[in-house]
Amino acid sequence: KGGRNSLFMKGYSNMAGMIMEVGPNRWDRAQIDLATGATEMRDLSMLFQKSYVLLRSEHHAKTCPLSIGDLLKDKKPGDVEGGVKMHAVQADEWGYLLFMMAKNGYDCNFFFKN
């Protein structure tokens, strides 16, 4: 939320990309419910041209498995080093994606790109 008043203020900066880890179950500590968090993530994604979730295999698959990709429209993910798959996330997919992450206790990395 705070980024709107600094990093993302129109004319203030130009960000080419950003990576962030998101764990919906952690939002409780900040008193942010899932619906609000999903809305914030969707709104953040609108500040960038493309949004991706980075899904893991091997060592970190337990916290953000490749199976999450089955929830998304993007069925041709990009390959990233280390067995990571990069699936595009559409604006209408944030709510269900984050709900499933919360339900399963997942923490995933998201990449936003201009």
N, CA, C and O atoms as a GROMACS GRO file, in nm:
protein
  456
    1LYS      N    1   0.082  -0.120   0.000
    1LYS     CA    2   0.000   0.000   0.000
    1LYS      C    3   0.086   0.125   0.000
    1LYS      O    4   0.058   0.221  -0.072
    2GLY      N    5   0.191   0.125   0.081
    2GLY     CA    6   0.275   0.244   0.095
    2GLY      C    7   0.344   0.284  -0.033
    2GLY      O    8   0.378   0.401  -0.051
    3GLY      N    9   0.366   0.190  -0.122
    3GLY     CA   10   0.434   0.220  -0.247
    3GLY      C   11   0.362   0.322  -0.333
    3GLY      O   12   0.425   0.393  -0.411
    4ARG      N   13   0.231   0.330  -0.319
    4ARG     CA   14   0.154   0.428  -0.399
    4ARG      C   15   0.194   0.570  -0.366
    4ARG      O   16   0.180   0.659  -0.450
    5ASN      N   17   0.243   0.594  -0.245
    5ASN     CA   18   0.281   0.729  -0.204
    5ASN      C   19   0.428   0.759  -0.228
    5ASN      O   20   0.476   0.867  -0.195
    6SER      N   21   0.500   0.662  -0.285
    6SER     CA   22   0.642   0.686  -0.310
    6SER      C   23   0.686   0.623  -0.442
    6SER      O   24   0.693   0.692  -0.544
    7LEU      N   25   0.716   0.496  -0.440
    7LEU     CA   26   0.771   0.429  -0.557
    7LEU      C   27   0.684   0.437  -0.681
    7LEU      O   28   0.735   0.450  -0.792
    8PHE      N   29   0.554   0.430  -0.663
    8PHE     CA   30   0.464   0.422  -0.778
    8PHE      C   31   0.388   0.551  -0.807
    8PHE      O   32   0.296   0.551  -0.889
    9MET      N   33   0.423   0.658  -0.740
    9MET     CA   34   0.356   0.785  -0.765
    9MET      C   35   0.390   0.831  -0.907
    9MET      O   36   0.507   0.833  -0.946
   10LYS      N   37   0.289   0.867  -0.982
   10LYS     CA   38   0.311   0.910  -1.120
   10LYS      C   39   0.413   1.022  -1.127
   10LYS      O   40   0.405   1.122  -1.055
   11GLY      N   41   0.510   1.003  -1.216
   11GLY     CA   42   0.613   1.104  -1.237
   11GLY      C   43   0.725   1.100  -1.135
   11GLY      O   44   0.824   1.173  -1.149
   12TYR      N   45   0.712   1.017  -1.033
   12TYR     CA   46   0.813   1.013  -0.928
   12TYR      C   47   0.926   0.917  -0.961
   12TYR      O   48   1.043   0.948  -0.939
   13SER      N   49   0.891   0.802  -1.014
   13SER     CA   50   0.994   0.704  -1.049
   13SER      C   51   0.946   0.619  -1.165
   13SER      O   52   0.827   0.618  -1.200
   14ASN      N   53   1.040   0.548  -1.224
   14ASN     CA   54   1.010   0.459  -1.335
   14ASN      C   55   1.074   0.324  -1.303
   14ASN      O   56   1.196   0.311  -1.313
   15MET      N   57   0.995   0.227  -1.266
   15MET     CA   58   1.047   0.097  -1.229
   15MET      C   59   1.034   0.000  -1.346
   15MET      O   60   0.925  -0.019  -1.401
   16ALA      N   61   1.146  -0.060  -1.384
   16ALA     CA   62   1.144  -0.156  -1.493
   16ALA      C   63   1.092  -0.291  -1.447
   16ALA      O   64   1.034  -0.365  -1.526
   17GLY      N   65   1.112  -0.323  -1.320
   17GLY     CA   66   1.066  -0.451  -1.271
   17GLY      C   67   1.080  -0.460  -1.120
   17GLY      O   68   1.146  -0.378  -1.057
   18MET      N   69   1.016  -0.561  -1.064
   18MET     CA   70   1.020  -0.581  -0.920
   18MET      C   71   0.990  -0.728  -0.891
   18MET      O   72   0.904  -0.788  -0.954
   19ILE      N   73   1.063  -0.783  -0.794
   19ILE     CA   74   1.035  -0.918  -0.745
   19ILE      C   75   0.998  -0.907  -0.599
   19ILE      O   76   1.063  -0.835  -0.523
   20MET      N   77   0.894  -0.977  -0.559
   20MET     CA   78   0.855  -0.977  -0.418
   20MET      C   79   0.802  -1.113  -0.378
   20MET      O   80   0.739  -1.183  -0.457
   21GLU      N   81   0.829  -1.149  -0.254
   21GLU     CA   82   0.775  -1.273  -0.200
   21GLU      C   83   0.644  -1.241  -0.131
   21GLU      O   84   0.634  -1.142  -0.058
   22VAL      N   85   0.545  -1.324  -0.154
   22VAL     CA   86   0.412  -1.302  -0.097
   22VAL      C   87   0.368  -1.430  -0.027
   22VAL      O   88   0.372  -1.538  -0.085
   23GLY      N   89   0.327  -1.416   0.097
   23GLY     CA   90   0.270  -1.525   0.174
   23GLY      C   91   0.142  -1.476   0.237
   23GLY      O   92   0.146  -1.413   0.343
   24PRO      N   93   0.027  -1.503   0.176
   24PRO     CA   94  -0.100  -1.451   0.228
   24PRO      C   95  -0.124  -1.482   0.376
   24PRO      O   96  -0.190  -1.405   0.445
   25ASN      N   97  -0.071  -1.594   0.425
   25ASN     CA   98  -0.092  -1.626   0.566
   25ASN      C   99  -0.020  -1.528   0.659
   25ASN      O  100  -0.054  -1.518   0.777
   26ARG      N  101   0.076  -1.457   0.607
   26ARG     CA  102   0.149  -1.358   0.687
   26ARG      C  103   0.072  -1.227   0.702
   26ARG      O  104   0.104  -1.146   0.790
   27TRP      N  105  -0.028  -1.205   0.620
   27TRP     CA  106  -0.100  -1.079   0.622
   27TRP      C  107  -0.175  -1.056   0.752
   27TRP      O  108  -0.202  -0.942   0.790
   28ASP      N  109  -0.208  -1.162   0.820
   28ASP     CA  110  -0.278  -1.148   0.949
   28ASP      C  111  -0.199  -1.061   1.046
   28ASP      O  112  -0.256  -0.983   1.122
   29ARG      N  113  -0.067  -1.074   1.042
   29ARG     CA  114   0.018  -0.994   1.133
   29ARG      C  115  -0.002  -0.844   1.109
   29ARG      O  116   0.012  -0.764   1.201
   30ALA      N  117  -0.033  -0.809   0.987
   30ALA     CA  118  -0.055  -0.668   0.952
   30ALA      C  119  -0.203  -0.633   0.950
   30ALA      O  120  -0.242  -0.525   0.907
   31GLN      N  121  -0.285  -0.725   0.997
   31GLN     CA  122  -0.431  -0.707   1.001
   31GLN      C  123  -0.489  -0.678   0.863
   31GLN      O  124  -0.574  -0.590   0.846
   32ILE      N  125  -0.440  -0.754   0.765
   32ILE     CA  126  -0.490  -0.742   0.628
   32ILE      C  127  -0.559  -0.874   0.594
   32ILE      O  128  -0.497  -0.980   0.600
   33ASP      N  129  -0.687  -0.865   0.559
   33ASP     CA  130  -0.758  -0.987   0.524
   33ASP      C  131  -0.726  -1.027   0.380
   33ASP      O  132  -0.670  -0.949   0.303
   34LEU      N  133  -0.763  -1.149   0.345
   34LEU     CA  134  -0.729  -1.205   0.214
   34LEU      C  135  -0.789  -1.122   0.100
   34LEU      O  136  -0.722  -1.099  -0.001
   35ALA      N  137  -0.913  -1.078   0.114
   35ALA     CA  138  -0.977  -0.999   0.008
   35ALA      C  139  -0.902  -0.868  -0.017
   35ALA      O  140  -0.880  -0.829  -0.132
   36THR      N  141  -0.862  -0.801   0.091
   36THR     CA  142  -0.788  -0.676   0.077
   36THR      C  143  -0.651  -0.702   0.015
   36THR      O  144  -0.607  -0.629  -0.074
   37GLY      N  145  -0.583  -0.807   0.061
   37GLY     CA  146  -0.453  -0.842   0.005
   37GLY      C  147  -0.460  -0.875  -0.142
   37GLY      O  148  -0.374  -0.833  -0.219
   38ALA      N  149  -0.562  -0.949  -0.182
   38ALA     CA  150  -0.579  -0.984  -0.323
   38ALA      C  151  -0.605  -0.859  -0.408
   38ALA      O  152  -0.553  -0.847  -0.518
   39THR      N  153  -0.685  -0.769  -0.355
   39THR     CA  154  -0.712  -0.643  -0.426
   39THR      C  155  -0.584  -0.562  -0.441
   39THR      O  156  -0.558  -0.506  -0.547
   40GLU      N  157  -0.505  -0.555  -0.334
   40GLU     CA  158  -0.379  -0.480  -0.339
   40GLU      C  159  -0.283  -0.542  -0.441
   40GLU      O  160  -0.216  -0.469  -0.515
   41MET      N  161  -0.276  -0.675  -0.445
   41MET     CA  162  -0.188  -0.741  -0.542
   41MET      C  163  -0.236  -0.715  -0.684
   41MET      O  164  -0.154  -0.690  -0.773
   42ARG      N  165  -0.366  -0.722  -0.707
   42ARG     CA  166  -0.419  -0.693  -0.840
   42ARG      C  167  -0.389  -0.549  -0.879
   42ARG      O  168  -0.346  -0.522  -0.991
   43ASP      N  169  -0.411  -0.456  -0.786
   43ASP     CA  170  -0.384  -0.315  -0.814
   43ASP      C  171  -0.235  -0.291  -0.841
   43ASP      O  172  -0.200  -0.214  -0.930
   44LEU      N  173  -0.149  -0.358  -0.765
   44LEU     CA  174  -0.005  -0.347  -0.789
   44LEU      C  175   0.029  -0.398  -0.928
   44LEU      O  176   0.109  -0.337  -1.000
   45SER      N  177  -0.031  -0.509  -0.967
   45SER     CA  178  -0.001  -0.566  -1.098
   45SER      C  179  -0.041  -0.471  -1.211
   45SER      O  180   0.018  -0.475  -1.319
   46MET      N  181  -0.140  -0.388  -1.187
   46MET     CA  182  -0.186  -0.294  -1.290
   46MET      C  183  -0.084  -0.182  -1.316
   46MET      O  184  -0.093  -0.111  -1.416
   47LEU      N  185   0.012  -0.166  -1.227
   47LEU     CA  186   0.117  -0.066  -1.244
   47LEU      C  187   0.228  -0.117  -1.336
   47LEU      O  188   0.319  -0.041  -1.372
   48PHE      N  189   0.221  -0.244  -1.373
   48PHE     CA  190   0.322  -0.306  -1.458
   48PHE      C  191   0.254  -0.366  -1.582
   48PHE      O  192   0.133  -0.392  -1.581
   49GLN      N  193   0.332  -0.386  -1.686
   49GLN     CA  194   0.278  -0.444  -1.809
   49GLN      C  195   0.253  -0.594  -1.797
   49GLN      O  196   0.159  -0.646  -1.855
   50LYS      N  197   0.338  -0.663  -1.721
   50LYS     CA  198   0.328  -0.808  -1.706
   50LYS      C  199   0.348  -0.846  -1.560
   50LYS      O  200   0.425  -0.783  -1.488
   51SER      N  201   0.278  -0.951  -1.518
   51SER     CA  202   0.292  -1.006  -1.383
   51SER      C  203   0.309  -1.156  -1.394
   51SER      O  204   0.242  -1.222  -1.473
   52TYR      N  205   0.401  -1.209  -1.314
   52TYR     CA  206   0.431  -1.352  -1.317
   52TYR      C  207   0.443  -1.406  -1.175
   52TYR      O  208   0.480  -1.335  -1.082
   53VAL      N  209   0.411  -1.534  -1.160
   53VAL     CA  210   0.441  -1.607  -1.038
   53VAL      C  211   0.553  -1.704  -1.073
   53VAL      O  212   0.551  -1.768  -1.178
   54LEU      N  213   0.651  -1.714  -0.985
   54LEU     CA  214   0.765  -1.802  -1.005
   54LEU      C  215   0.741  -1.929  -0.923
   54LEU      O  216   0.739  -1.925  -0.800
   55LEU      N  217   0.722  -2.041  -0.993
   55LEU     CA  218   0.689  -2.167  -0.927
   55LEU      C  219   0.814  -2.255  -0.921
   55LEU      O  220   0.894  -2.260  -1.014
   56ARG      N  221   0.827  -2.322  -0.809
   56ARG     CA  222   0.952  -2.392  -0.779
   56ARG      C  223   0.940  -2.543  -0.791
   56ARG      O  224   0.834  -2.602  -0.768
   57SER      N  225   1.050  -2.603  -0.827
   57SER     CA  226   1.063  -2.749  -0.820
   57SER      C  227   1.178  -2.777  -0.725
   57SER      O  228   1.240  -2.685  -0.672
   58GLU      N  229   1.207  -2.899  -0.705
   58GLU     CA  230   1.319  -2.944  -0.622
   58GLU      C  231   1.311  -2.895  -0.478
   58GLU      O  232   1.213  -2.923  -0.409
   59HIS      N  233   1.411  -2.823  -0.433
   59HIS     CA  234   1.429  -2.789  -0.292
   59HIS      C  235   1.314  -2.708  -0.230
   59HIS      O  236   1.278  -2.732  -0.115
   60HIS      N  237   1.258  -2.616  -0.303
   60HIS     CA  238   1.156  -2.526  -0.247
   60HIS      C  239   1.015  -2.554  -0.299
   60HIS      O  240   0.926  -2.471  -0.282
   61ALA      N  241   0.995  -2.668  -0.360
   61ALA     CA  242   0.865  -2.701  -0.418
   61ALA      C  243   0.756  -2.706  -0.312
   61ALA      O  244   0.639  -2.683  -0.342
   62LYS      N  245   0.792  -2.737  -0.190
   62LYS     CA  246   0.694  -2.749  -0.082
   62LYS      C  247   0.623  -2.616  -0.054
   62LYS      O  248   0.506  -2.615  -0.015
   63THR      N  249   0.693  -2.504  -0.074
   63THR     CA  250   0.636  -2.374  -0.040
   63THR      C  251   0.572  -2.301  -0.158
   63THR      O  252   0.496  -2.206  -0.139
   64CYS      N  253   0.600  -2.346  -0.279
   64CYS     CA  254   0.540  -2.283  -0.398
   64CYS      C  255   0.554  -2.379  -0.517
   64CYS      O  256   0.634  -2.355  -0.607
   65PRO      N  257   0.476  -2.487  -0.516
   65PRO     CA  258   0.496  -2.594  -0.615
   65PRO      C  259   0.449  -2.560  -0.756
   65PRO      O  260   0.368  -2.469  -0.778
   66LEU      N  261   0.504  -2.635  -0.849
   66LEU     CA  262   0.466  -2.619  -0.990
   66LEU      C  263   0.317  -2.640  -1.012
   66LEU      O  264   0.261  -2.587  -1.109
   67SER      N  265   0.252  -2.716  -0.927
   67SER     CA  266   0.109  -2.746  -0.944
   67SER      C  267   0.020  -2.621  -0.938
   67SER      O  268  -0.093  -2.624  -0.986
   68ILE      N  269   0.070  -2.513  -0.881
   68ILE     CA  270  -0.006  -2.388  -0.880
   68ILE      C  271  -0.034  -2.342  -1.023
   68ILE      O  272  -0.136  -2.278  -1.049
   69GLY      N  273   0.055  -2.375  -1.113
   69GLY     CA  274   0.036  -2.337  -1.253
   69GLY      C  275  -0.092  -2.393  -1.313
   69GLY      O  276  -0.144  -2.337  -1.410
   70ASP      N  277  -0.143  -2.502  -1.256
   70ASP     CA  278  -0.268  -2.560  -1.305
   70ASP      C  279  -0.387  -2.468  -1.282
   70ASP      O  280  -0.490  -2.482  -1.348
   71LEU      N  281  -0.375  -2.372  -1.190
   71LEU     CA  282  -0.482  -2.278  -1.158
   71LEU      C  283  -0.487  -2.160  -1.256
   71LEU      O  284  -0.585  -2.086  -1.259
   72LEU      N  285  -0.382  -2.145  -1.334
   72LEU     CA  286  -0.366  -2.026  -1.418
   72LEU      C  287  -0.395  -2.054  -1.565
   72LEU      O  288  -0.385  -2.168  -1.611
   73LYS      N  289  -0.430  -1.950  -1.638
   73LYS     CA  290  -0.457  -1.962  -1.781
   73LYS      C  291  -0.332  -1.989  -1.862
   73LYS      O  292  -0.337  -2.055  -1.966
   74ASP      N  293  -0.218  -1.937  -1.815
   74ASP     CA  294  -0.091  -1.952  -1.886
   74ASP      C  295  -0.044  -2.097  -1.876
   74ASP      O  296   0.002  -2.141  -1.770
   75LYS      N  297  -0.055  -2.170  -1.985
   75LYS     CA  298  -0.016  -2.312  -1.988
   75LYS      C  299   0.119  -2.333  -2.054
   75LYS      O  300   0.162  -2.447  -2.074
   76LYS      N  301   0.186  -2.224  -2.089
   76LYS     CA  302   0.320  -2.232  -2.149
   76LYS      C  303   0.415  -2.142  -2.070
   76LYS      O  304   0.456  -2.036  -2.118
   77PRO      N  305   0.451  -2.186  -1.948
   77PRO     CA  306   0.536  -2.102  -1.865
   77PRO      C  307   0.678  -2.091  -1.919
   77PRO      O  308   0.726  -2.179  -1.992
   78GLY      N  309   0.744  -1.984  -1.883
   78GLY     CA  310   0.884  -1.968  -1.918
   78GLY      C  311   0.970  -2.047  -1.820
   78GLY      O  312   0.932  -2.069  -1.706
   79ASP      N  313   1.085  -2.090  -1.867
   79ASP     CA  314   1.180  -2.161  -1.783
   79ASP      C  315   1.279  -2.061  -1.725
   79ASP      O  316   1.334  -1.977  -1.795
   80VAL      N  317   1.300  -2.074  -1.595
   80VAL     CA  318   1.398  -1.992  -1.525
   80VAL      C  319   1.501  -2.088  -1.467
   80VAL      O  320   1.469  -2.204  -1.441
   81GLU      N  321   1.619  -2.042  -1.447
   81GLU     CA  322   1.726  -2.124  -1.392
   81GLU      C  323   1.686  -2.194  -1.262
   81GLU      O  324   1.610  -2.139  -1.183
   82GLY      N  325   1.735  -2.314  -1.241
   82GLY     CA  326   1.712  -2.385  -1.117
   82GLY      C  327   1.579  -2.457  -1.107
   82GLY      O  328   1.530  -2.483  -0.997
   83GLY      N  329   1.518  -2.488  -1.221
   83GLY     CA  330   1.392  -2.561  -1.218
   83GLY      C  331   1.272  -2.476  -1.182
   83GLY      O  332   1.170  -2.529  -1.138
   84VAL      N  333   1.282  -2.347  -1.201
   84VAL     CA  334   1.172  -2.255  -1.172
   84VAL      C  335   1.094  -2.228  -1.300
   84VAL      O  336   1.153  -2.208  -1.407
   85LYS      N  337   0.963  -2.227  -1.289
   85LYS     CA  338   0.874  -2.195  -1.401
   85LYS      C  339   0.808  -2.061  -1.374
   85LYS      O  340   0.768  -2.032  -1.261
   86MET      N  341   0.796  -1.980  -1.477
   86MET     CA  342   0.740  -1.846  -1.464
   86MET      C  343   0.609  -1.840  -1.542
   86MET      O  344   0.608  -1.837  -1.665
   87HIS      N  345   0.496  -1.837  -1.467
   87HIS     CA  346   0.363  -1.831  -1.527
   87HIS      C  347   0.310  -1.688  -1.521
   87HIS      O  348   0.322  -1.622  -1.418
   88ALA      N  349   0.253  -1.640  -1.631
   88ALA     CA  350   0.186  -1.510  -1.631
   88ALA      C  351   0.062  -1.517  -1.543
   88ALA      O  352  -0.007  -1.619  -1.540
   89VAL      N  353   0.035  -1.409  -1.473
   89VAL     CA  354  -0.086  -1.398  -1.390
   89VAL      C  355  -0.172  -1.287  -1.448
   89VAL      O  356  -0.127  -1.173  -1.461
   90GLN      N  357  -0.295  -1.320  -1.482
   90GLN     CA  358  -0.390  -1.222  -1.536
   90GLN      C  359  -0.462  -1.150  -1.422
   90GLN      O  360  -0.468  -1.201  -1.311
   91ALA      N  361  -0.514  -1.033  -1.450
   91ALA     CA  362  -0.580  -0.951  -1.348
   91ALA      C  363  -0.694  -1.026  -1.278
   91ALA      O  364  -0.715  -1.008  -1.158
   92ASP      N  365  -0.767  -1.108  -1.351
   92ASP     CA  366  -0.880  -1.178  -1.291
   92ASP      C  367  -0.842  -1.306  -1.217
   92ASP      O  368  -0.929  -1.378  -1.168
   93GLU      N  369  -0.713  -1.336  -1.209
   93GLU     CA  370  -0.668  -1.459  -1.143
   93GLU      C  371  -0.615  -1.438  -1.002
   93GLU      O  372  -0.592  -1.535  -0.929
   94TRP      N  373  -0.596  -1.314  -0.961
   94TRP     CA  374  -0.532  -1.286  -0.831
   94TRP      C  375  -0.610  -1.342  -0.713
   94TRP      O  376  -0.551  -1.404  -0.624
   95GLY      N  377  -0.740  -1.321  -0.710
   95GLY     CA  378  -0.819  -1.364  -0.594
   95GLY      C  379  -0.810  -1.513  -0.568
   95GLY      O  380  -0.781  -1.555  -0.456
   96TYR      N  381  -0.834  -1.594  -0.670
   96TYR     CA  382  -0.832  -1.739  -0.652
   96TYR      C  383  -0.691  -1.789  -0.626
   96TYR      O  384  -0.670  -1.878  -0.543
   97LEU      N  385  -0.593  -1.732  -0.698
   97LEU     CA  386  -0.454  -1.773  -0.678
   97LEU      C  387  -0.411  -1.749  -0.533
   97LEU      O  388  -0.354  -1.839  -0.470
   98LEU      N  389  -0.438  -1.632  -0.479
   98LEU     CA  390  -0.398  -1.601  -0.342
   98LEU      C  391  -0.480  -1.679  -0.240
   98LEU      O  392  -0.429  -1.714  -0.133
   99PHE      N  393  -0.607  -1.706  -0.271
   99PHE     CA  394  -0.689  -1.790  -0.183
   99PHE      C  395  -0.626  -1.930  -0.171
   99PHE      O  396  -0.613  -1.983  -0.061
  100MET      N  397  -0.588  -1.988  -0.284
  100MET     CA  398  -0.528  -2.121  -0.282
  100MET      C  399  -0.392  -2.120  -0.214
  100MET      O  400  -0.355  -2.216  -0.146
  101MET      N  401  -0.317  -2.013  -0.232
  101MET     CA  402  -0.189  -2.002  -0.162
  101MET      C  403  -0.211  -1.998  -0.011
  101MET      O  404  -0.140  -2.064   0.064
  102ALA      N  405  -0.309  -1.920   0.033
  102ALA     CA  406  -0.339  -1.910   0.176
  102ALA      C  407  -0.387  -2.045   0.231
  102ALA      O  408  -0.345  -2.088   0.338
  103LYS      N  409  -0.475  -2.109   0.157
  103LYS     CA  410  -0.531  -2.237   0.199
  103LYS      C  411  -0.422  -2.342   0.221
  103LYS      O  412  -0.430  -2.424   0.312
  104ASN      N  413  -0.319  -2.338   0.136
  104ASN     CA  414  -0.212  -2.437   0.142
  104ASN      C  415  -0.086  -2.389   0.213
  104ASN      O  416   0.012  -2.463   0.222
  105GLY      N  417  -0.087  -2.265   0.263
  105GLY     CA  418   0.029  -2.212   0.333
  105GLY      C  419   0.149  -2.186   0.243
  105GLY      O  420   0.263  -2.197   0.288
  106TYR      N  421   0.124  -2.150   0.117
  106TYR     CA  422   0.232  -2.125   0.023
  106TYR      C  423   0.286  -1.983   0.033
  106TYR      O  424   0.212  -1.890   0.065
  107ASP      N  425   0.414  -1.969   0.005
  107ASP     CA  426   0.483  -1.840  -0.010
  107ASP      C  427   0.548  -1.844  -0.148
  107ASP      O  428   0.635  -1.927  -0.173
  108CYS      N  429   0.508  -1.755  -0.236
  108CYS     CA  430   0.562  -1.756  -0.371
  108CYS      C  431   0.626  -1.622  -0.403
  108CYS      O  432   0.595  -1.519  -0.343
  109ASN      N  433   0.716  -1.626  -0.500
  109ASN     CA  434   0.777  -1.504  -0.551
  109ASN      C  435   0.700  -1.459  -0.676
  109ASN      O  436   0.662  -1.540  -0.760
  110PHE      N  437   0.681  -1.330  -0.683
  110PHE     CA  438   0.614  -1.270  -0.798
  110PHE      C  439   0.708  -1.172  -0.865
  110PHE      O  440   0.782  -1.099  -0.800
  111PHE      N  441   0.703  -1.171  -0.999
  111PHE     CA  442   0.787  -1.083  -1.078
  111PHE      C  443   0.695  -0.992  -1.158
  111PHE      O  444   0.608  -1.038  -1.232
  112PHE      N  445   0.714  -0.863  -1.143
  112PHE     CA  446   0.637  -0.762  -1.215
  112PHE      C  447   0.733  -0.691  -1.311
  112PHE      O  448   0.844  -0.654  -1.272
  113LYS      N  449   0.691  -0.672  -1.435
  113LYS     CA  450   0.781  -0.621  -1.538
  113LYS      C  451   0.713  -0.515  -1.624
  113LYS      O  452   0.596  -0.528  -1.660
  114ASN      N  453   0.787  -0.412  -1.656
  114ASN     CA  454   0.741  -0.310  -1.752
  114ASN      C  455   0.816  -0.324  -1.882
  114ASN      O  456   0.792  -0.247  -1.975
   0.00000   0.00000   0.00000
